[in-house]
Amino acid sequence: MDDIKATAEPSKREIFDFEREKFEKELQYKKLSSRIEMMRERFSFLKSPLVLAILGGIVTIFVNSITGYYSNQNTITLEREKNQNTITLEREKLQSDLIKKYLEVPDSAGRIANLHFLVESGLIPNYSGPVSDYLKKGPALAPQTVPVATASTADNWRAFGGNNILDGGVLKRVQNAGESLVVVMTRQSVREWQKCTGFLISDRTIATIGYCVPGELAVGSPKLGDIRLQGAAAAGTAEPLVESVVLRGEGPSDHRIAVLRLAAPVAGKQILKIRPDAPVVGDRLIMPFLKGDAADFSASVDDECSISEIDEQPIIAYRCDGDVGAAGAPLVSFATGEVIGIHSWSGEKARFGVRVSPSDLL
């Protein structure tokens, strides 16, 4: 028993070796733990919201840069292809024009010789195949093209924008509209007058927009003295007096029509007719007006001066050019010269007026 106990107990040397090995392992573990902790502290700033935001911004810029690069490359490629197609079309047109020019020769043999020259010289590479096939058939005649200079002159006057030419009928309608206009002046103060455009619908009746007069006025109303006319009388004679004012329509004054009855008939002026047909979108217009003076006549007649929208109420929208004094101007049909409506106010993208019918004014 004593011998067995003696062999079971470790010697001091073994104990020392064991403790040393244990110490070394613990030291290695602490070094590794310390290194891991150090790395963790070194990169802990990556958890900061600011750093994450910066990294996100960098990634976004990088992605956008790559996207922009490939987008620009695609755009350049498309533009290059577009330009190439344009160049190809222009070359084909030049070659086609050259063939036409060489076929203007009156002599058929000369035209055949010209076609041979164009093919052999390489001046018409896009058409050399079909022209060569045509010449191989040995035609005795070649088609002749008519020179531009000898073309019929019937349409030459249209060469510079025929759509912008006003024919005599349109000019007559503009002239008639201009000769029907008068300036309707309403007193605002001792020296200030509001000036609108009005137009004759009979020899004793003028129409304008509702807000150009003080309101509906019966015969003998003292406010009638606040209304004066300019351009309704012949030179050297007094302007006729307004006898009464009737407002037609409903709603605010810019949605209503003012009909002014005169105390005496007007001579030497045009009378505008009211178109019985209702206006439709697309109707071209003439908008004649006076810019505050009977002698300062203007008219909008361009392509954009047409009805673009019709409201459920009697309001129409259009893009005719206007100026000071245009309120109350007649909206005249470009096709017939008859009145469709009366100009009222201007908006940011369009102008607006009130539709009229014969029953509204007469």
NORVENWO-V597490 format. One record per pair of residues at least 12 apart in sequence whose C-alpha atoms are under 10 Angstrom apart, sorted by the first residue. I is the first residue (numbers start at 1). J is the second residue. D is the distance in Angstrom with one decimal. If there is no record, write none. Layout:
BEGIN
<<I:J:D> <I:J:D>>
END
This chain:
BEGIN
<<88:126:9.4> <91:124:9.0> <91:125:9.5> <91:126:8.4> <92:124:8.2> <92:125:8.9> <92:126:6.6> <92:127:8.2> <93:126:10.0> <94:123:9.8> <94:124:8.8> <95:118:9.5> <95:123:7.2> <95:124:5.3> <95:125:8.2> <95:126:7.6> <95:127:7.7> <95:128:9.9> <96:124:8.0> <96:126:9.1> <96:127:8.0> <98:118:8.7> <98:123:8.6> <98:124:8.1> <99:111:9.7> <99:114:8.6> <99:115:7.5> <99:118:7.8> <99:123:9.5> <99:124:8.0> <99:127:9.2> <99:131:9.7> <99:145:9.3> <100:143:9.5> <100:144:8.1> <100:145:6.0> <100:146:8.5> <100:147:8.6> <101:114:9.8> <101:144:9.4> <101:145:7.5> <101:146:8.9> <101:147:7.5> <101:148:9.5> <102:114:6.0> <102:115:7.4> <102:117:9.7> <102:118:8.7> <102:144:8.9> <102:145:8.6> <103:115:8.0> <103:142:7.8> <103:143:6.9> <103:144:5.1> <103:145:5.6> <103:146:8.5> <103:147:9.1> <104:143:8.8> <104:144:5.6> <104:145:5.0> <104:146:6.1> <104:147:6.0> <104:148:9.6> <105:143:9.8> <105:144:7.1> <105:145:8.3> <105:146:9.2> <105:147:9.2> <106:143:9.8> <106:144:7.1> <106:145:9.1> <106:146:9.5> <107:141:9.2> <107:142:9.1> <107:144:8.8> <108:139:9.9> <108:140:7.8> <108:141:5.5> <108:142:5.7> <108:143:7.8> <108:144:7.8> <109:139:9.9> <109:140:7.7> <109:141:7.2> <109:142:7.8> <110:141:9.8> <110:142:9.0> <111:141:8.2> <111:142:6.1> <111:143:7.9> <111:144:7.7> <112:135:7.8> <112:138:9.5> <112:139:8.2> <112:140:8.2> <112:141:7.3> <112:142:6.0> <112:143:9.2> <113:135:9.9> <113:142:9.8> <115:128:9.3> <115:131:7.3> <115:132:8.5> <115:134:9.7> <115:135:8.0> <115:142:9.0> <116:128:9.5> <116:131:8.5> <116:132:7.9> <116:135:7.6> <118:131:9.1> <118:132:9.8> <119:131:7.3> <119:132:6.9> <119:135:9.8> <120:132:9.3> <163:302:9.8> <163:303:8.8> <164:301:9.7> <164:302:7.9> <164:303:8.3> <166:301:9.0> <166:302:9.8> <169:334:9.6> <169:335:8.9> <169:336:9.2> <169:337:9.2> <170:286:9.2> <170:301:9.2> <170:333:10.0> <170:334:7.0> <170:335:7.7> <170:336:8.8> <170:337:8.0> <171:301:9.9> <172:337:8.7> <173:272:9.9> <173:286:8.6> <173:332:8.6> <173:333:8.9> <173:334:7.8> <173:335:8.8> <173:336:7.8> <173:337:5.2> <173:338:8.6> <174:286:7.1> <174:287:8.7> <174:288:7.3> <174:298:9.7> <174:299:7.4> <174:300:9.4> <174:301:8.5> <174:332:8.7> <174:334:8.7> <174:337:7.7> <175:270:9.2> <175:288:9.2> <175:299:9.6> <175:337:9.9> <176:269:8.8> <176:270:6.0> <176:271:8.0> <176:272:7.7> <176:288:9.9> <176:337:8.1> <177:199:8.2> <177:200:9.4> <177:269:9.9> <177:270:7.4> <177:271:8.3> <177:272:6.9> <177:286:8.6> <177:287:8.6> <177:288:6.5> <177:289:8.8> <177:299:9.0> <177:329:9.7> <177:330:8.1> <177:331:9.5> <177:332:7.6> <177:337:7.6> <177:338:8.9> <177:339:9.2> <178:199:8.8> <178:269:9.4> <178:270:8.3> <178:287:9.5> <178:288:6.1> <178:289:7.3> <178:290:8.5> <178:294:9.8> <178:297:6.8> <178:298:8.0> <178:299:8.0> <178:330:9.9> <179:199:8.8> <179:200:9.2> <179:231:9.4> <179:232:9.8> <179:268:8.8> <179:269:5.8> <179:270:5.4> <179:271:8.3> <179:272:9.4> <179:288:9.7> <179:294:9.9> <179:297:9.3> <180:198:8.3> <180:199:5.3> <180:200:5.4> <180:201:8.3> <180:202:9.8> <180:206:9.3> <180:231:9.3> <180:232:8.7> <180:268:9.4> <180:269:5.6> <180:270:4.6> <180:271:5.7> <180:272:6.7> <180:288:9.6> <180:289:9.9> <180:330:9.6> <181:197:6.7> <181:198:5.6> <181:199:4.4> <181:200:6.7> <181:206:8.9> <181:207:9.7> <181:230:9.3> <181:231:7.5> <181:232:8.0> <181:269:8.3> <181:270:8.3> <181:271:9.1> <181:272:9.5> <181:288:8.1> <181:289:7.1> <181:290:7.3> <181:294:7.8> <181:297:8.8> <181:328:10.0> <181:329:8.1> <181:330:8.7> <182:196:8.5> <182:197:6.0> <182:198:5.2> <182:199:5.9> <182:200:7.9> <182:206:8.4> <182:207:9.8> <182:208:9.8> <182:229:6.7> <182:230:5.8> <182:231:5.0> <182:232:5.8> <182:233:9.3> <182:269:9.6> <182:289:8.8> <182:290:7.5> <182:292:9.5> <182:293:8.6> <182:294:6.3> <182:295:9.7> <182:329:9.5> <183:195:6.4> <183:196:5.8> <183:197:4.9> <183:198:6.0> <183:199:8.5> <183:208:9.8> <183:228:8.3> <183:229:5.7> <183:230:4.9> <183:231:6.4> <183:232:8.1> <183:289:9.0> <183:290:6.8> <183:291:8.5> <183:292:6.5> <183:293:6.6> <183:294:6.1> <183:295:9.8> <183:325:8.2> <183:326:9.9> <183:328:9.5> <183:329:9.8> <184:196:5.1> <184:197:5.9> <184:198:6.0> <184:199:9.2> <184:206:9.1> <184:207:9.6> <184:208:8.1> <184:212:7.4> <184:213:8.2> <184:227:7.1> <184:228:6.2> <184:229:5.0> <184:230:6.7> <184:231:9.2> <184:232:9.7> <184:260:9.8> <184:290:9.9> <184:292:8.8> <184:293:9.8> <184:294:9.8> <184:325:9.3> <184:327:9.9> <184:328:8.8> <185:197:8.7> <185:198:9.7> <185:212:7.8> <185:213:8.1> <185:226:8.0> <185:227:5.7> <185:228:5.1> <185:229:6.0> <185:230:7.7> <185:292:8.7> <185:325:10.0> <186:211:9.8> <186:212:6.9> <186:213:6.1> <186:214:7.3> <186:223:9.7> <186:224:9.3> <186:225:9.0> <186:226:5.5> <186:227:4.7> <186:228:6.5> <186:229:8.9> <187:213:9.1> <187:214:8.8> <187:223:9.5> <187:225:8.7> <187:226:5.0> <187:227:6.6> <187:228:8.3> <188:214:9.6> <188:226:8.3> <189:226:9.6> <193:226:9.0> <193:227:9.2> <193:228:9.4> <193:292:9.9> <194:212:7.3> <194:213:8.9> <194:227:9.6> <194:292:8.8> <194:325:8.6> <195:212:7.5> <195:213:9.8> <195:228:9.6> <195:229:9.5> <195:230:9.7> <195:290:9.1> <195:291:8.3> <195:292:5.6> <195:293:8.5> <195:324:8.5> <195:325:5.8> <195:326:8.9> <195:327:8.4> <195:328:9.7> <196:208:7.8> <196:209:8.4> <196:211:9.4> <196:212:6.2> <196:213:9.2> <196:229:9.9> <196:289:8.6> <196:290:7.7> <196:291:8.1> <196:292:6.8> <196:293:9.5> <196:324:8.3> <196:325:4.7> <196:326:6.3> <196:327:5.3> <196:328:5.9> <196:329:7.8> <197:209:8.6> <197:212:8.7> <197:229:9.9> <197:230:9.8> <197:288:8.9> <197:289:5.9> <197:290:5.8> <197:291:7.9> <197:292:7.8> <197:293:9.3> <197:294:9.2> <197:324:9.7> <197:325:6.0> <197:326:5.8> <197:327:5.9> <197:328:4.9> <197:329:5.1> <197:330:8.3> <197:342:9.8> <197:343:9.3> <198:212:9.2> <198:229:9.1> <198:230:9.9> <198:232:9.9> <198:258:9.4> <198:259:9.5> <198:260:9.3> <198:289:8.2> <198:290:8.7> <198:325:9.8> <198:326:9.1> <198:327:8.4> <198:328:5.6> <198:329:6.0> <198:330:7.5> <198:342:9.2> <199:232:9.4> <199:259:9.9> <199:260:10.0> <199:269:9.7> <199:270:8.9> <199:271:7.8> <199:272:7.5> <199:288:9.8> <199:289:9.2> <199:328:8.2> <199:329:7.2> <199:330:6.9> <199:339:10.0> <199:342:9.7> <200:232:8.9> <200:259:9.8> <200:260:9.4> <200:266:8.8> <200:269:7.9> <200:270:7.1> <200:271:5.2> <200:272:6.3> <200:273:9.0> <200:330:9.7> <201:259:9.3> <201:270:8.6> <201:271:5.2> <201:272:5.3> <201:273:6.4> <201:274:7.8> <201:339:9.3> <201:358:9.8> <201:361:7.8> <201:362:7.9> <202:261:9.5> <202:262:10.0> <202:265:8.5> <202:266:8.6> <202:269:9.7> <202:270:8.8> <202:271:5.7> <202:272:7.7> <202:273:8.7> <202:361:9.8> <202:362:8.5> <203:232:9.9> <203:261:9.6> <203:262:8.5> <203:264:8.4> <203:265:5.1> <203:266:5.1> <203:267:7.1> <203:268:9.4> <203:269:8.0> <203:270:8.6> <203:271:7.0> <204:240:9.2> <204:242:9.3> <204:243:9.7> <204:260:8.3> <204:261:5.9> <204:262:5.0> <204:263:7.3> <204:264:6.3> <204:265:4.6> <204:266:6.2> <204:267:9.5> <204:271:10.0> <205:242:9.2> <205:243:9.9> <205:244:9.9> <205:245:9.8> <205:259:6.8> <205:260:5.6> <205:261:4.8> <205:262:6.0> <205:263:9.5> <205:264:9.6> <205:265:8.3> <205:266:8.9> <205:271:9.4> <205:361:8.9> <205:362:8.8> <206:232:9.7> <206:242:9.3> <206:245:9.6> <206:258:8.2> <206:259:5.8> <206:260:5.0> <206:261:6.7> <206:262:7.8> <206:271:9.5> <206:361:9.2> <207:245:9.7> <207:246:9.8> <207:247:9.8> <207:257:7.0> <207:258:5.7> <207:259:4.7> <207:260:6.2> <207:261:9.0> <207:328:7.6> <207:329:8.8> <207:330:8.5> <207:342:8.4> <207:361:7.5> <208:247:9.8> <208:256:9.2> <208:257:6.2> <208:258:5.3> <208:259:6.7> <208:260:8.1> <208:327:7.7> <208:328:4.3> <208:329:6.8> <208:330:7.9> <208:341:10.0> <208:342:6.9> <208:343:8.4> <208:344:8.9> <209:247:9.0> <209:248:9.7> <209:253:7.6> <209:254:6.6> <209:255:7.8> <209:256:6.4> <209:257:4.8> <209:258:5.4> <209:259:8.5> <209:327:6.8> <209:328:4.5> <209:329:8.0> <209:330:9.4> <209:341:9.9> <209:342:6.6> <209:343:7.2> <209:344:6.1> <209:345:9.6> <209:353:8.8> <209:354:8.2> <210:245:9.8> <210:246:9.2> <210:247:6.5> <210:248:8.3> <210:249:9.3> <210:252:8.3> <210:253:4.7> <210:254:5.8> <210:255:7.2> <210:256:5.0> <210:257:4.8> <210:258:4.7> <210:259:8.5> <210:327:9.7> <210:328:8.1> <210:342:10.0> <210:344:8.5> <211:247:9.8> <211:252:8.5> <211:253:4.9> <211:254:5.8> <211:255:8.8> <211:256:8.0> <211:257:8.6> <211:258:8.0> <211:327:9.0> <211:328:8.9> <211:344:8.7> <212:227:9.4> <212:253:8.6> <212:254:8.8> <212:257:9.5> <212:258:7.9> <212:327:7.7> <212:328:7.4> <212:344:9.6> <213:226:8.6> <213:227:7.1> <213:228:10.0> <213:245:8.1> <213:246:9.9> <213:247:9.5> <213:253:9.3> <213:258:7.4> <213:259:9.7> <213:260:9.1> <214:226:8.0> <214:227:8.2> <214:245:9.0> <214:253:9.9> <214:258:9.9> <215:245:7.3> <215:246:7.9> <215:247:7.2> <215:253:8.3> <215:258:8.2> <216:244:7.8> <216:245:5.2> <216:246:5.1> <216:247:5.7> <216:248:9.3> <216:258:8.0> <216:259:9.1> <216:260:9.5> <217:242:9.8> <217:243:8.7> <217:244:5.5> <217:245:4.8> <217:246:6.6> <217:247:8.9> <217:260:9.3> <218:243:7.8> <218:244:5.1> <218:245:6.5> <218:246:7.9> <219:242:8.9> <219:243:5.6> <219:244:5.0> <219:245:8.2> <219:261:9.4> <219:263:9.8> <220:242:10.0> <220:243:7.4> <220:244:7.8> <221:243:8.8> <221:244:8.0> <221:245:9.7> <223:244:9.9> <224:241:8.4> <224:242:6.5> <224:243:7.2> <224:244:7.2> <224:245:8.3> <225:241:8.4> <225:242:8.2> <225:243:9.6> <226:242:9.7> <227:241:8.2> <227:242:7.0> <227:243:10.0> <227:260:9.9> <228:240:8.4> <228:241:7.1> <228:242:7.4> <229:241:7.6> <229:242:8.1> <229:294:9.5> <230:292:9.2> <230:293:7.5> <230:294:6.2> <230:295:9.6> <231:269:9.3> <231:290:10.0> <231:293:8.2> <231:294:5.1> <231:295:8.0> <232:265:9.5> <232:266:6.4> <232:267:8.2> <232:268:8.8> <232:269:7.6> <232:294:8.8> <233:265:9.5> <233:266:6.5> <233:267:7.2> <233:268:8.1> <233:269:8.6> <234:266:8.5> <234:267:7.4> <234:268:7.2> <234:269:9.0> <239:264:9.4> <239:266:9.0> <240:262:6.5> <240:263:6.5> <240:264:6.0> <240:265:7.7> <240:266:7.5> <241:260:9.8> <241:261:8.8> <241:262:5.8> <241:263:5.6> <241:264:7.4> <241:265:10.0> <242:260:6.4> <242:261:5.9> <242:262:4.5> <242:263:6.0> <242:264:8.7> <243:260:7.4> <243:261:5.4> <243:262:5.0> <243:263:5.1> <243:264:8.7> <244:259:8.3> <244:260:6.0> <244:261:5.2> <244:262:7.2> <244:263:8.5> <245:258:6.6> <245:259:5.7> <245:260:4.7> <245:261:6.3> <245:262:9.1> <246:258:5.8> <246:259:5.2> <246:260:6.6> <246:261:8.2> <246:361:9.7> <247:259:6.3> <247:260:8.9> <247:360:9.7> <247:361:9.7> <248:356:9.8> <248:359:9.9> <248:360:6.5> <248:361:7.8> <249:314:8.8> <249:354:9.4> <249:356:9.7> <249:360:7.9> <250:313:9.8> <250:314:9.7> <253:344:9.4> <254:327:9.6> <254:328:9.7> <254:343:9.3> <254:344:5.9> <254:345:7.4> <254:352:9.6> <254:353:8.4> <254:354:8.3> <255:313:9.1> <255:314:7.8> <255:315:7.5> <255:342:9.8> <255:343:10.0> <255:344:7.6> <255:345:9.6> <255:352:9.7> <255:353:7.8> <255:354:6.2> <255:355:9.3> <256:314:9.3> <256:342:9.5> <256:344:9.0> <256:353:9.7> <256:354:7.2> <256:355:9.6> <256:356:9.9> <257:328:8.6> <257:341:9.5> <257:342:7.8> <257:344:9.4> <257:354:7.6> <257:355:9.3> <257:356:8.4> <257:360:8.2> <257:361:8.2> <258:328:8.9> <258:360:10.0> <258:361:8.7> <259:360:9.2> <259:361:6.8> <259:362:9.0> <260:361:10.0> <272:330:9.0> <272:332:8.9> <272:337:8.0> <272:338:6.4> <272:339:6.7> <273:332:9.4> <273:336:9.7> <273:337:8.0> <273:338:5.2> <273:339:6.1> <273:340:9.3> <273:357:9.9> <273:358:8.3> <274:330:10.0> <274:332:8.9> <274:333:9.6> <274:337:9.1> <274:338:5.3> <274:339:4.7> <274:340:6.6> <274:341:8.6> <274:356:7.5> <274:357:6.2> <274:358:5.5> <274:359:9.2> <274:360:9.4> <274:361:8.2> <274:362:9.0> <275:332:8.9> <275:333:8.1> <275:336:8.2> <275:337:8.6> <275:338:5.1> <275:339:5.6> <275:340:5.9> <275:341:9.2> <275:356:8.3> <275:357:6.6> <275:358:7.1> <276:338:8.9> <276:339:9.1> <276:340:8.5> <276:356:8.9> <276:357:5.9> <276:358:6.3> <276:359:9.0> <277:340:8.4> <277:356:9.9> <277:357:7.8> <277:358:9.5> <278:340:7.7> <278:341:9.9> <278:355:8.3> <278:356:8.4> <278:357:7.6> <279:307:8.2> <279:310:8.3> <279:316:8.7> <279:333:9.0> <279:339:10.0> <279:340:6.5> <279:341:8.7> <279:355:7.8> <279:356:9.2> <279:357:9.7> <280:306:9.7> <280:307:7.1> <280:308:8.8> <280:309:8.3> <280:310:7.4> <280:316:9.2> <280:340:9.9> <281:306:7.8> <281:307:5.0> <281:308:5.4> <281:309:5.8> <281:310:6.7> <281:316:8.8> <281:317:9.0> <281:318:9.2> <282:304:9.6> <282:305:9.3> <282:306:5.7> <282:307:5.1> <282:308:6.2> <282:309:8.4> <282:318:9.2> <283:305:8.8> <283:306:5.4> <283:307:5.4> <283:308:8.3> <283:318:9.5> <283:332:9.9> <283:333:7.2> <283:334:7.7> <283:335:8.4> <283:340:9.5> <284:301:8.4> <284:302:8.8> <284:303:7.4> <284:304:7.9> <284:305:6.0> <284:306:4.1> <284:307:6.5> <284:308:9.6> <284:318:9.2> <284:320:9.7> <284:331:9.6> <284:332:8.6> <284:333:6.3> <284:334:5.3> <284:335:7.3> <285:300:8.1> <285:301:6.8> <285:302:8.5> <285:303:8.7> <285:304:8.8> <285:305:5.5> <285:306:5.1> <285:307:7.4> <285:318:8.6> <285:319:9.5> <285:320:7.8> <285:330:9.6> <285:331:6.2> <285:332:5.5> <285:333:4.9> <285:334:4.8> <285:335:8.1> <285:336:9.8> <285:337:8.9> <285:338:9.8> <285:339:9.3> <285:340:8.5> <285:341:9.8> <286:299:6.7> <286:300:5.7> <286:301:5.0> <286:302:8.2> <286:303:10.0> <286:305:6.9> <286:306:8.3> <286:320:7.9> <286:321:9.9> <286:329:10.0> <286:330:8.3> <286:331:6.0> <286:332:4.9> <286:333:6.2> <286:334:5.6> <286:335:9.3> <286:337:8.1> <286:338:9.7> <286:339:9.3> <286:340:9.9> <287:299:5.4> <287:300:5.1> <287:301:6.9> <287:302:9.9> <287:305:7.9> <287:306:9.8> <287:320:6.8> <287:321:8.0> <287:322:8.0> <287:326:8.6> <287:329:6.6> <287:330:6.2> <287:331:5.1> <287:332:6.2> <287:333:8.9> <287:334:9.2> <287:339:9.8> <287:341:9.8> <287:342:9.1> <287:343:8.1> <288:300:6.4> <288:301:8.6> <288:320:9.9> <288:321:9.8> <288:322:8.8> <288:326:7.9> <288:328:10.0> <288:329:6.3> <288:330:6.7> <288:331:7.6> <288:332:8.0> <288:343:9.9> <289:322:8.0> <289:323:8.4> <289:324:9.1> <289:325:7.0> <289:326:5.2> <289:327:8.1> <289:328:8.2> <289:329:5.3> <289:330:7.7> <289:331:9.7> <289:343:9.6> <290:322:9.9> <290:323:8.8> <290:324:8.3> <290:325:6.0> <290:326:6.4> <290:327:9.3> <290:328:9.8> <290:329:8.1> <291:322:9.2> <291:323:6.7> <291:324:5.4> <291:325:4.6> <291:326:6.6> <291:327:9.6> <292:323:9.7> <292:324:7.0> <292:325:5.2> <292:326:8.5> <293:325:8.6> <298:321:9.7> <298:322:8.5> <298:323:8.8> <298:326:9.2> <299:320:9.0> <299:321:8.1> <299:322:8.1> <299:323:10.0> <299:326:9.7> <299:329:9.8> <300:319:9.4> <300:320:5.8> <300:321:5.5> <300:322:7.2> <300:331:9.9> <301:320:7.5> <301:321:8.4> <301:332:9.9> <301:334:8.0> <302:319:9.4> <302:320:7.6> <302:321:8.5> <303:319:9.3> <303:320:8.9> <304:318:7.8> <304:319:5.8> <304:320:6.5> <304:321:8.9> <305:317:10.0> <305:318:6.2> <305:319:5.1> <305:320:4.1> <305:321:7.4> <305:331:9.8> <305:334:9.3> <305:351:9.9> <306:318:5.4> <306:319:6.5> <306:320:7.0> <306:331:9.7> <306:333:9.1> <306:334:8.8> <307:319:7.5> <307:320:9.0> <307:331:9.9> <307:350:9.8> <307:351:9.7> <307:352:9.5> <308:350:8.6> <308:351:9.8> <309:350:9.6> <309:352:9.4> <310:352:9.6> <310:353:9.8> <310:354:9.9> <310:355:9.1> <311:354:9.8> <311:355:9.8> <313:354:8.9> <313:355:9.0> <314:341:9.1> <314:353:8.3> <314:354:5.5> <314:355:5.2> <314:356:7.9> <315:341:8.8> <315:342:9.6> <315:343:9.8> <315:344:9.4> <315:352:6.7> <315:353:5.7> <315:354:4.8> <315:355:6.0> <315:356:9.6> <316:340:9.7> <316:341:8.1> <316:342:9.4> <316:343:9.1> <316:344:9.9> <316:350:9.8> <316:351:8.4> <316:352:5.6> <316:353:5.4> <316:354:6.2> <316:355:6.6> <317:343:9.5> <317:345:9.9> <317:346:9.5> <317:347:9.4> <317:349:9.5> <317:350:6.2> <317:351:5.6> <317:352:4.6> <317:353:6.6> <317:354:9.1> <318:331:9.9> <318:343:9.7> <318:346:9.6> <318:349:9.1> <318:350:5.6> <318:351:5.4> <318:352:6.4> <318:353:8.2> <319:346:9.3> <319:347:9.7> <319:349:7.7> <319:350:5.1> <319:351:5.8> <319:352:8.6> <320:343:9.8> <320:346:9.9> <320:350:8.0> <320:351:7.1> <320:352:9.6> <321:346:9.8> <321:350:9.6> <321:351:8.6> <322:343:9.5> <322:345:9.9> <322:346:8.5> <322:351:8.7> <323:346:9.8> <326:342:9.9> <326:343:7.2> <326:344:8.3> <326:345:8.9> <326:346:9.9> <327:342:8.1> <327:343:5.6> <327:344:5.3> <327:345:6.7> <327:346:9.1> <327:353:9.1> <328:341:9.4> <328:342:5.7> <328:343:5.2> <328:344:6.0> <328:345:9.1> <328:353:8.7> <328:354:9.6> <329:341:8.7> <329:342:5.7> <329:343:5.2> <329:344:8.0> <329:353:9.3> <330:342:4.7> <330:343:6.3> <330:344:9.7> <330:353:9.2> <330:354:9.8> <330:356:9.8> <331:343:6.5> <331:353:8.1> <331:354:9.2> <331:355:8.8> <331:356:9.5> <339:355:9.1> <339:356:7.6> <339:357:8.4> <339:358:9.4> <340:353:9.6> <340:354:8.7> <340:355:6.1> <340:356:5.8> <340:357:7.3> <340:358:9.7> <341:353:6.3> <341:354:5.3> <341:355:4.2> <341:356:4.9> <341:357:8.0> <342:354:5.3> <342:355:6.6> <342:356:7.2> <343:355:9.0>>
END
